[in-house]
Amino acid sequence: MKPWIPFAAGLLAASTAMADMAAVDQNGDGMASYEEIAAVYPDVTEEAFAGMDTNGDGSLDADEMMAAQEAGQLPKAE
């Protein structure tokens, strides 16, 4: 395997997460509140959101959003 393939895959995943964050982040603070997530993903419950919010600050950052997508907890924005 070419050594750059994992690096490229990581960049693609990060850019996808950033695009999804841009689609969700209505107030432009770089974080996704439950209300912002629910507006785009109406099936996400507050309990599911709390499970995605691994640092417990009440918002998802891009890393938490990407981790939730990779775990299948949150679909990628369309």
C-alpha positions, 0 to 999 in steps of 0.5 A: 500500500502506498504510504500516502493513502491513509493520509489522504483518507484522513484528509477526506474524512476531516474535510467531510466532517468540516463540510457537515459542520458547516451545514449544521452550524447555523450561528457560525461558532464552530460548534453544533448545539443539540438544536442545530443538530436536530434541525438537520437530523430530526431523528437524533434524540437529546439522549443520543446527542449527549452520547456524541458529546464526549466532553460534555460541553453541550455542543459537538465540535468537528472531532466529535461530529466525525467520531459520531459519523464514523460510529454510525450515530450520525449520518453525513449531511446531504 
